Amino acid sequence: MPMTPYEQQKNRGRRNAFDVAGTRAWIRRLTGDRRALVLGAVIVAVLLVIWLAVSRSSAPPQGGRFRGIGPTPVAVATVENGDVPVERAALGTVTPLATVTLRAQIAGRLVQVGFKEGQTVKAGDLLAQVDPRPYQFALDQAKGQLERDQALLRNAEIDLARYQTLAKQDSIAKQQLDTQAALVRQYKGVVQSDQANVDTAALNLDYTRIVAPIPGRVGLRQVDVGNLVSQGDANGVVMLTQTKPITVVFTLPEDDLPLVLPRLRSGATLPVVAIDRSGKTKLGEGVVSAVDSQIDQTSGTVRLKAQFANDDEALFPNQFVNVKVVVDVRKDVPVISAAAVQRGAPGTFVWVVGEDKTVTARPVTLGVTSGDRIAIEQGLQKGERIVIDGADRVKEGAAVLLPGETPPNFVPGQGNGAGGRGARREGGAPGGQNRGAPGSQPPLPATGAQGPNAAAPGAQTPTAQPAESGAPQQPGERRRRAAPPADGAAAPATPSTTAPAAPAPNAQR
């Protein structure tokens, strides 16, 4: 049913109240959103400024003063011919030429030790002494027995001579002569046995002195003075190791045998260098002395032995070392530094510097490598110049600047690159001055024109501030005068230096 005028008026009042409340809420929400937006914009701006500052300070220089202009500075080297050794690396073990465990050859009490642990001794030096008295007594007894039997032999020989004379005179029976001859031979056997006993006793007496059979270094003592020693001792008295000279046993792949064996058969020496496990310290230099008689089927390698003088005793028995052996030498070949070699889609190449100081990429065939030196099989000749530093900044046909040369158009003390700070200023010329460029708006005349900011009829004319002669111009004043006038509009009047103009009749209310 239709509403009465009173109800319609009441509803309109409610809607107006709702609209006012909603409008106020919307205004508050809009004001809060604007504040959040402004705050967010400020935070983003601050972060952007920080990021730009950090990126500019940490970014590497792009070519320095030669960026985008002039030749690129590079370092070059001249190709030279030389000899490059063909080396093979391996792992080796230091092995002494001889190792002797000194044990007592007779039983007895140890009465003396004649060495210090770790001492270097010579062959024949006394190392230990076993009690010699029992063996000296046995020697004396054997000598006495020998003397007795020798006397019996001499007596039997004299009787034999008598019997032979009587036998010639047919005074005795032949049987008696034969018996006497057999007795002489018997005594001779006894004397020989006694002599052997004397020699055995003398040898046992000599065994009481334990001497060094070879020169070398003695280890730690295994038996102290006062202990009984015998031939059955497993550890012996001490271990003696020969360290001068010394050998290193290492392995090479069987594929290297065709390089090694022909040179050894021809009498050539294969130099060997022993290096410590870190690969930094050289321990000694030697030569290959022997090759094993067969290849190890499990690893496909063959063992070689190299001998070292080891005068400084840098090589120690059972030490693991790195070995470099020179199996061949490439003679009189072009040699370059490894820093000059570049690798790309066409393969390995180098940048060659021509007579006009431009670079050209030239493919090369690499040979053997020795440290930082690489032999070139094909592609380069002696005397050519190649780039060894700065190759990542050049391209085909680019001009380069050699070390010691001065770049063109170089003036000391001034920026010699394009894009200086003064040139990057807006509308600026070199030197940082804001000079008028071609096509810029000229300054407008100051008098006799009406501009868009001219006072309308009935409006108050702005009062001009008196300016002293030679006073600096106010900021923004030139920018306001430089604005071009619209068509049909009058330019703003130039402020006068005289008294302020009188206000228009309708300027005040």
C-alpha positions in Angstrom: 0.0 0.0 0.0 1.2 3.5 -0.7 3.1 5.3 2.1 1.8 8.4 3.6 3.7 11.7 3.3 4.9 11.4 6.9 6.4 7.9 6.2 8.0 9.1 3.0 9.6 12.0 4.9 10.8 9.7 7.6 12.4 7.3 5.1 14.2 10.2 3.4 15.6 11.3 6.8 16.9 7.8 7.4 18.5 7.6 4.0 20.1 11.0 4.4 21.5 10.0 7.8 22.9 6.7 6.3 24.4 8.6 3.4 26.1 11.0 5.7 27.5 8.3 8.0 28.7 6.2 5.0 30.3 9.3 3.4 32.2 10.0 6.6 33.4 6.4 6.9 34.4 6.4 3.3 36.4 9.6 3.8 38.1 8.2 6.9 38.9 5.0 5.0 40.2 6.9 2.0 42.3 9.1 4.2 43.9 6.0 5.9 44.5 4.3 2.5 46.2 7.5 1.2 48.4 7.6 4.3 49.4 3.9 3.8 50.0 4.5 0.1 52.2 7.5 0.8 54.1 5.6 3.5 54.6 2.6 1.2 55.8 4.9 -1.6 58.3 6.5 0.7 59.7 3.1 1.8 59.9 1.9 -1.8 61.7 5.1 -2.8 64.3 4.7 0.0 64.9 1.1 -0.8 65.4 2.0 -4.5 67.9 4.7 -3.7 69.9 2.3 -1.4 69.9 -0.4 -4.1 71.1 2.0 -6.7 73.9 3.2 -4.5 75.0 -0.3 -3.6 74.9 -1.6 -7.2 76.9 1.4 -8.4 79.6 1.0 -5.8 79.9 -2.8 -6.2 79.7 -3.0 -10.0 83.0 -3.6 -11.6 84.3 -0.9 -13.9 83.3 -1.5 -17.5 86.6 -0.9 -19.3 87.6 2.2 -17.3 88.5 5.2 -19.3 88.7 3.1 -22.5 85.0 2.1 -22.3 83.5 2.1 -25.7 86.3 4.1 -27.3 89.7 3.5 -28.7 91.8 0.3 -28.7 91.5 -2.3 -25.9 94.6 -2.7 -23.6 96.0 -6.2 -23.6 99.1 -8.1 -22.6 101.0 -10.0 -25.3 103.8 -12.5 -25.5 106.0 -13.6 -28.4 106.0 -17.2 -29.5 109.4 -18.9 -28.9 110.8 -22.3 -29.9 112.0 -24.6 -27.1 112.2 -28.1 -25.7 109.1 -29.4 -23.9 109.5 -32.6 -21.8 106.9 -35.3 -22.0 106.2 -36.0 -18.4 104.2 -38.7 -16.7 102.9 -38.5 -13.1 102.7 -41.4 -10.7 102.6 -42.4 -7.1 105.6 -44.0 -5.6 107.0 -45.6 -2.4 110.5 -44.9 -1.1 112.3 -48.2 -0.8 115.8 -48.6 0.7 118.5 -50.5 -1.3 119.0 -52.8 1.7 117.4 -53.5 5.1 119.1 -55.7 7.7 117.7 -57.0 11.0 120.8 -57.6 13.1 120.4 -60.8 15.3 122.9 -62.6 17.4 124.4 -65.7 15.7 125.3 -67.3 19.0 123.7 -67.5 22.4 125.0 -65.4 25.3 124.5 -62.3 27.4 124.5 -58.9 25.9 127.2 -56.9 27.6 127.6 -53.8 25.4 125.6 -51.6 22.9 127.8 -49.5 20.7 125.3 -47.3 18.9 122.8 -44.5 19.5 119.3 -44.9 18.2 118.9 -43.2 14.8 122.6 -43.0 14.3 124.2 -43.2 10.9 126.9 -45.9 10.9 129.5 -47.3 8.4 130.1 -50.9 7.4 132.1 -52.7 10.1 131.2 -50.4 13.0 130.6 -52.3 16.3 126.9 -52.2 17.3 126.7 -54.8 20.1 128.9 -57.2 22.1 127.9 -60.6 23.5 129.9 -62.1 26.4 133.0 -63.6 24.6 134.5 -65.6 27.5 132.8 -69.0 26.9 133.8 -68.9 23.3 137.3 -67.8 24.1 137.7 -70.9 26.4 136.3 -73.2 23.7 138.9 -71.8 21.2 141.7 -72.4 23.6 140.6 -76.0 24.2 140.4 -76.6 20.5 143.9 -75.3 20.0 145.3 -77.6 22.7 143.7 -80.6 21.1 145.2 -79.6 17.8 148.7 -79.3 19.3 148.5 -82.8 20.8 147.3 -84.4 17.7 149.9 -82.6 15.6 152.7 -84.0 17.9 151.3 -87.6 17.4 151.3 -87.0 13.7 154.9 -85.9 13.7 156.0 -89.0 15.7 154.1 -91.3 13.4 155.7 -89.7 10.3 159.2 -90.2 11.8 158.5 -93.9 12.5 157.2 -94.3 9.0 160.5 -93.0 7.6 162.4 -95.5 9.6 160.3 -98.4 8.5 160.7 -97.4 4.9 164.5 -97.6 5.3 164.4 -101.0 7.0 161.9 -102.3 4.4 164.5 -101.5 1.7 167.1 -103.5 3.6 164.5 -106.3 3.9 164.8 -106.0 7.7 161.1 -105.8 8.6 157.9 -107.2 7.2 156.0 -105.3 4.6 152.9 -105.5 6.8 154.5 -103.4 9.5 155.4 -100.7 7.0 151.8 -100.6 5.8 150.4 -100.3 9.3 152.7 -97.4 10.1 151.6 -95.6 6.9 148.0 -96.0 7.8 148.7 -94.6 11.3 150.2 -91.5 9.8 147.2 -90.9 7.6 144.9 -91.4 10.6 146.8 -88.7 12.6 146.6 -86.4 9.7 142.8 -86.7 9.7 142.7 -86.0 13.4 144.8 -82.9 13.0 142.5 -81.6 10.2 139.5 -82.2 12.5 141.2 -80.3 15.3 141.9 -77.4 13.0 138.3 -77.2 12.1 137.4 -77.1 15.7 139.8 -74.3 16.2 138.3 -72.4 13.3 134.8 -72.9 14.6 135.7 -71.7 18.0 137.4 -68.7 16.5 134.3 -67.9 14.4 132.0 -68.2 17.4 134.2 -65.8 19.3 134.0 -63.4 16.3 130.2 -63.7 16.4 130.2 -62.2 19.8 130.8 -58.8 18.1 127.8 -57.7 16.2 128.9 -55.2 13.5 127.2 -53.3 10.7 127.3 -55.2 7.5 126.3 -52.2 5.4 126.3 -48.4 5.8 123.0 -46.9 6.9 120.9 -45.7 9.7 120.1 -47.8 12.8 116.6 -47.8 14.2 115.4 -48.3 17.7 117.1 -50.7 20.1 115.1 -53.9 20.7 117.3 -55.5 23.4 118.9 -53.8 26.4 122.2 -54.7 28.0 122.1 -57.7 30.3 119.5 -59.7 28.4 120.3 -63.1 26.9 120.3 -63.1 23.1 120.2 -66.1 20.7 119.6 -66.9 17.0 115.9 -67.5 17.7 115.1 -63.8 18.6 112.4 -62.6 16.2 113.1 -58.8 16.6 116.8 -59.1 16.8 119.0 -56.4 18.4 118.4 -53.5 15.9 117.3 -52.8 12.3 119.8 -51.2 9.9 118.5 -49.4 6.8 120.6 -48.1 3.9 119.4 -44.6 2.9 122.3 -43.4 0.7 121.5 -44.1 -2.1 117.8 -44.9 -2.0 115.2 -46.0 -4.5 111.6 -45.2 -5.3 109.2 -47.8 -6.8 106.4 -46.4 -8.9 104.0 -47.6 -11.5 103.1 -46.5 -15.0 100.3 -47.6 -17.4 101.3 -50.2 -19.8 100.6 -47.8 -22.7 103.7 -45.9 -21.7 106.0 -48.8 -22.2 106.6 -48.1 -26.0 108.0 -44.7 -24.9 110.1 -46.0 -22.0 111.7 -49.2 -23.2 113.2 -48.0 -26.4 114.9 -45.1 -24.6 116.3 -47.4 -21.9 117.6 -49.9 -24.5 119.3 -47.1 -26.4 121.2 -46.1 -23.2 119.3 -42.9 -22.5 118.6 -41.8 -18.9 115.1 -41.0 -17.9 115.1 -38.2 -15.3 112.8 -38.7 -12.3 111.7 -36.0 -9.8 110.3 -37.0 -6.4 107.8 -34.5 -4.8 106.1 -34.5 -1.4 102.4 -35.4 -1.1 101.4 -31.7 -1.2 103.0 -31.3 -4.6 105.0 -28.2 -3.6 108.3 -29.4 -2.3 110.9 -31.3 -4.4 112.5 -34.0 -2.4 115.1 -35.3 -4.9 116.2 -36.0 -8.5 117.1 -39.4 -9.8 117.0 -41.6 -12.8 115.2 -44.8 -13.8 117.3 -47.8 -12.9 115.1 -50.8 -13.7 111.8 -52.0 -15.1 109.9 -54.9 -13.8 109.7 -58.1 -15.9 105.9 -58.3 -16.2 102.7 -56.3 -16.2 100.3 -56.4 -13.3 97.1 -57.9 -14.9 94.8 -56.6 -12.2 95.7 -52.9 -12.7 97.3 -52.9 -16.2 100.5 -51.2 -14.9 104.2 -52.0 -14.7 106.5 -51.2 -11.9 109.7 -49.1 -12.3 112.5 -48.3 -9.9 114.3 -45.1 -9.8 117.5 -44.5 -7.8 118.3 -41.2 -5.9 121.5 -40.1 -4.3 119.6 -38.8 -1.3 122.6 -36.9 0.2 120.3 -34.7 2.3 118.2 -37.7 3.4 115.0 -35.9 2.3 113.6 -39.3 1.1 112.7 -41.6 4.0 112.1 -45.3 3.7 108.4 -46.3 3.1 107.5 -42.7 2.4 104.7 -42.0 -0.2 105.8 -39.5 -2.8 104.6 -38.0 -6.1 106.8 -38.9 -9.0 107.3 -37.1 -12.3 109.3 -39.0 -14.9 110.4 -37.6 -18.3 109.7 -40.3 -20.8 110.5 -38.1 -23.9 111.4 -34.6 -25.0 109.8 -32.6 -27.9 112.6 -30.5 -29.3 112.5 -27.1 -31.0 108.7 -26.7 -31.1 106.7 -23.4 -30.7 105.9 -22.9 -27.0 103.3 -20.6 -25.5 101.7 -19.9 -22.1 98.6 -21.7 -21.1 96.9 -18.4 -20.4 96.8 -17.6 -24.2 94.8 -20.7 -25.1 91.1 -20.0 -25.6 88.3 -22.6 -26.2 85.1 -22.1 -28.1 82.9 -23.6 -30.7 85.6 -24.1 -33.3 87.9 -25.7 -30.7 91.1 -24.3 -29.3 92.4 -21.0 -30.6 94.6 -18.0 -29.7 94.3 -14.3 -30.5 97.2 -13.3 -32.8 98.2 -9.6 -32.9 99.0 -8.4 -36.4 101.3 -5.7 -37.7 98.4 -3.2 -37.7 97.7 -4.0 -34.0 94.5 -5.8 -34.6 93.7 -9.3 -33.3 92.7 -12.4 -35.3 91.4 -15.7 -33.9 93.6 -18.5 -35.1 92.9 -22.2 -34.4 95.9 -24.2 -33.0 96.7 -27.8 -32.3 98.0 -28.3 -28.8 100.8 -30.7 -28.0 102.3 -31.8 -24.7 102.0 -29.7 -21.6 104.7 -29.0 -19.0 103.5 -26.8 -16.2 102.3 -23.5 -17.6 104.0 -24.2 -21.0 102.2 -25.8 -23.9 103.8 -27.0 -27.1 101.9 -26.1 -30.4 101.9 -28.7 -33.1 100.2 -26.6 -35.7 98.9 -23.0 -36.1 101.7 -20.8 -34.8 105.3 -19.9 -35.8 108.2 -18.4 -33.9 108.1 -14.6 -33.5 104.3 -14.1 -33.7 102.6 -12.1 -30.9 99.6 -13.5 -29.1 97.3 -12.1 -26.4 97.9 -13.6 -22.9 95.8 -11.2 -20.8 92.6 -9.3 -21.8 91.4 -11.9 -24.4 87.9 -11.7 -22.9 87.6 -8.1 -24.0 88.6 -8.4 -27.6 86.8 -9.6 -30.7 87.7 -10.4 -34.3 89.5 -7.5 -36.0 89.5 -5.3 -32.9 92.3 -2.8 -32.3 94.4 -3.4 -29.2 96.7 -1.3 -27.1 100.0 -2.9 -26.2 101.7 -2.5 -22.9 103.7 0.8 -22.6 101.7 2.5 -25.3 99.6 5.6 -24.8 96.0 5.6 -26.0 95.1 8.1 -28.8 93.7 11.5 -27.8 94.9 11.1 -24.3 95.3 14.3 -22.2 96.8 13.9 -18.8 94.6 15.1 -15.9 91.4 15.2 -17.9 88.6 12.7 -18.6 89.4 11.1 -21.9 86.3 9.0 -22.4 83.0 9.8 -24.0 80.1 10.5 -21.8 81.6 12.7 -19.1 79.7 14.0 -16.2 79.2 17.4 -17.8 77.9 15.9 -21.0 75.4 13.8 -19.2 73.7 16.8 -17.6 70.3 17.7 -19.0 70.7 20.3 -21.7 74.3 20.7 -20.5 77.5 21.1 -22.5 80.9 19.7 -21.7 82.1 21.5 -18.5 78.7 21.3 -16.8 77.3 24.6 -17.9 73.6 24.7 -18.8 73.9 26.4 -22.1 71.1 26.9 -24.6 71.0 24.1 -27.2 69.6 24.4 -30.7 65.8 24.2 -30.7 65.4 25.4 -27.1 62.8 28.0 -26.3 64.2 31.6 -26.3 63.4 34.0 -23.5 60.2 36.0 -24.0 60.1 39.7 -24.2 59.4 41.3 -20.8 57.2 44.3 -21.9 54.3 45.0 -24.1 52.6 41.6 -24.1 49.8 39.9 -22.3 50.3 36.3 -21.1 48.0 33.7 -19.7 48.8 34.9 -16.2 47.8 38.5 -16.9 45.4 40.1 -14.5 41.8 39.8 -15.6 39.6 42.9 -15.6 38.9 43.8 -12.1 41.6 41.7 -10.5 44.5 43.0 -8.4 47.8 43.3 -10.1 50.7 41.6 -8.2 53.0 43.9 -6.6 56.6 43.8 -8.0 59.5 43.6 -5.5 62.1 46.2 -6.1 65.4 44.7 -7.1 68.9 46.2 -6.7 71.2 46.4 -9.6 73.3 43.3 -10.0 71.2 41.3 -7.5 71.0 37.5 -8.1 68.0 36.2 -9.9 65.4 34.4 -7.8 65.0 30.7 -8.4 62.2 29.8 -10.8 62.0 33.3 -12.3 63.8 32.3 -15.5 61.7 29.2 -15.8 58.5 31.3 -15.6 59.7 33.7 -18.2 60.8 31.0 -20.5 57.3 29.5 -20.9 56.0 30.2 -24.4 52.9 32.4 -24.6 49.7 30.9 -25.9 48.3 32.1 -29.1 46.4 35.4 -28.5 47.5 35.6 -24.9 49.6 38.4 -23.5 52.9 37.7 -21.8 53.3 38.5 -18.2 54.5 42.0 -17.5 58.0 42.5 -16.3 58.2 43.5 -12.7 59.1 47.2 -12.5 61.8 48.5 -10.3 59.7 51.6 -9.5 56.9 52.0 -7.0 54.3 49.3 -6.9 51.3 49.8 -9.2 48.0 51.0 -7.8 45.3 48.4 -7.3 42.4 48.1 -9.7 39.1 49.7 -8.6 37.5 46.3 -8.2 40.4 44.6 -6.4 39.1 45.1 -2.9 35.8 44.0 -1.5 
